Amino acid sequence: MSAVFPLNTAVFYFSPRLHQALEGIFSRPLTLIEAPMGYGKTVAARDVLGKREIRLVWTSVLGNSEDAFWRDFCRALRRSFPQAQDTLESLLRLGYPRDAVRLDAARELLLQLDFTSGPETVLAADDIHLLPPSGGHGLAGLCALLARQGVEHLRMVLISRDVWRGEREILKLKGRLGVVGREAFALNEEEIRAYYALCGLRLSPEEARALHAATEGWISALYLYLLHYSEDGALSRPTAMNALVEKEIFSRLTEDAKDLLLRLAPLERFSAPQASFLRGTDATALLAELRARNAFINYDEADESYALHSIFRQYLQERFDGLPEERRRAIHRGCADWFVGREEACPAVDAFYAAGDDEIALAVLESEISRNLVHEESRFFYPLFQRCPDDLLARHMGAAFQHAIAVFMGGDFAAFGARLAWIGAQCAAMPENDPQADAWRGELEFLLSLAAYNDIAAMSAHHRRANALLGRPTSLFGPESPWTLGCPSVLFMFHRQPGQLAEEVRLMHECMPHYYTLAAGHGAGGEHLMEAEALYNAGALDDAAIACHRAEAQAKAHGQLGNVFCAMFLRQRLALFSGDFPTARELTETMREMISARRDYFLLHTVDLCKGFLHAIPQGLEQVPDWLRAGQEEEKRLYTFAGGFYYLVHGRILLLSGRHAQCLGLFAWLLDSGVFDRHLLFNLHARLCIAVASAALGKADEARAALETALDMALPDKLYMPFVENWDLLKPVFRLLPDAYGAPDADARQGGEDILALAAIWEKNQRRMLAEHFPAQGPALTRRELDLARLAATGKTYLEIARELSLAPSTVKKAFSLLLRKLGLSSRRELPALLAQRGLSGAGRRLAGKKRP
């Protein structure tokens, strides 16, 4: 072993085979780089990318917060696409694409960027293993979508410490995904010799072999051994990594540098001004010195921020955890003060919580910088409020109220009930005729109105008491949030008892003005929407349209986009009833345009519900959003009130897809669960789905009983349209009734006749609409139906088809019977001509069940 002193330990070494592997980034849409901590993934990727004339958008995941990553990602894009600020502001407002709806919206916004002008764009995300699993959505899903689309001049690089097992399936893109794994980074014996030679140390083959055995080619360990050699003049047996970091890096620093690094230990990333604030004096020169001497501190020039290598940061965190408690609290408190000054509520509360300063954390939640926090960050509150003792929280009632709103919006009704009971006890103990006590009691009445949902009279009683106590609008619920919480139907939300619809509509007209006073116009137009929907369901179409337009005008005047969408959804249904498909489709497209203009992405799922309803009526299932067709549990992204409406659309899709057993089981379970007991329209539609599914499965008695129950629910309030809009499915089920409509008395019989009359008009208009706007299509085919039709068109027998599709022969025969009836064909021999007419006969054609780009 020979050496040239001093050794040049700042050398970066990349083996030729690693360089070649990373050059593959430029030959495919997506590259996944996977290797454990300390293998030089980040440095190597930056080196290869930095040698190309490209537009590099680099974002590091600094914690397990998807939202923080998304903010950093959007900021990085803004620097690279300064001409697209509006689009990128929309992308930021959209938020991390943790569900299918936001995922598709993010894809659309990214495609608005001009990737073709200028150099090739590379989107790189480092440390993606820190992101929580996304179930096929999130960053992985977004990259997969873009990779499949093959966007010209766009490359994507994902860097992970772990093998990304949870996301692997969606990234198996033949010819589109490249993986650079640990074996590409680990140095072999010859490469170790080459690396050390560049640093000024020549190893013999035996010495290189010993180093390789000790490190397995781990570059960080080799670097630390190099530092160790430069002092001792010999390669000794390795010590524990933290001990090596301590000996070779931390112990060599000045006391000022050690103090600064420990102050920065709680932070994922920091800036020079932030370091100076925490140190209490200018830290710029000290940071520059640390960066120059230490390969374990990285600086992002574009972001003007510093980050520590994961090995070094892990060591510092362990050192930090060993500090005296008061010193740790002081450091956390300093971080919190920095974030307060920057009006960053979440990290400020986090830091005060870590410092044990719960009272200050609560004060931040009550302050102006938290004004838009509670409706979006319900999960954020849990640790703090679980730890707060009652006497402390009693001094910060504003924070307690915000916690109640947050958990209500997050759908944690058990936590909402518990917090509501606590607040009630606190308010009861307050003195009488005290202005502040009366204000809290007024806010409590608003919370109690939420607990009384959807009893209109009970809710209004709370609203009136709140107005009397407060004398001002509530401070808990701003008019910017959607009143229906994403549900496209006011009637669905508030109609709860058979025979009471007229009274419920009357109450809405009487009660909503009191709510408007309390909530500063929030929910404007709600009473007219409910009236319009009731009129529509009774078949009074002209009166329904008048009330609908009145509601829409009122909602627009008060900026109530959610209510505007409810009105537009009813207009869509009116257009469908008249067979005007272009108008119905245009309304859905306009909704999405309005979301883009307002950047109110909360309502994206609502638009998809409207789109799903639209395309499940003319049976255009290939146009239905994927999450509605596949049942991807996306309804969990919706608030409970909108979640019930999801099942109305999804149930029809299941029936049209021939998934009768799944439909029957789903709705039987939902009815048993009682989650939507207070939503009469849900219970009505559930029975209709059960009736159709039972009939298809040969369960005539169950089908008849379900249909009779649905009629009992609907006829007293003239709720005819659930039957009419599903007439294509229900028509054969009605034949199971003992007479034409099973009506036991004159009023019910008249209701049955009204249903049949409206259904006849609907059926006629639907046939005309299909002929005019889908002349070569007819009813849409599910993926399985199309597979069956294509196989039958080749002349295969039922047995051969069953073997190919791994189905029972009896299942195939039954499926063909339903398919021929659906298509209006008399035999299998007619299938080839129909497939050719619809352009579906080629093997390379896209399946009908797949979404078109």
Secondary structure, 3 states (H helix, E strand, C coil): CEECCCCCCCCCCCCHHHHHHHHHHHHCCEEEEECCCCCCHHHHHHHHHHCCCEEEEEEECCCCCHHHHHHHHHHHHHHHCHHHHHHHHHHHHHCCCCCHHHHHHHHHHHHCCCCCCCCEEEEEEECHHHCCCCCCCHHHHHHHHHHHHCCCCEEEEEEECCCCHHHCHHHCCCCCEEEECHHHHCCCHHHHHHHHHHHCEECCHHHHHHHHHHHCCCHHHHHHHHHHHHHHCCCCCCCCHHHHHHHHCHHHCCHHHHHHHHHHCCCCCEEHHHHHHHHCCCCHHHHHHHHHHCCCEEEECCCCEEEECHHHHHHHHHHHHCCCHHHHHHHHHHHHHHHHHCCCHHHHHHHHHHCCCHHHHHHHHHCHHHCCCCCCCHHHHHHHHHHCCHHHHHCCHHHHHHHHHHHHHCCCHHHHHHHHHHHHHHHHCCCCCCHHHHHHHHHHHHHHHHHCCCCHHHHHHHHHHHHHHHCCCCCCCCCCCCCCCCCCCHHHHHCCCCCCHHHHHHHHHHHHHHHHHHHCCCCCCHHHHHHHHHHHHCCCHHHHHHHHHHHHHHHHHCCCHHHHHHHHHHHHHHHHHCCCHHHHHHHHHHHHHHHHHHCCHHHHHHHHHHHHHHHHCCCCHHHCCHHHHHCCCHHHHCCHHHHHHHHHHHHHHHHHCCCHHHHHHHHHHHHHHCCCCCCHHHHHHHHHHHHHHHHHCCCHHHHHHHHHHHHHHHHHHCCCHHHHCCHHHHHHHHCCCCCCCCCCCHHHHHHHHHHHHHHHHHHHHHHHHHHHHCCCCCCCCCHHHHHHHHHHHCCCCHHHHHHHHCCCHHHHHHHHHHHHHHHCCCCHHHHHHHHHHCCCCCCCCCCCCCCCC
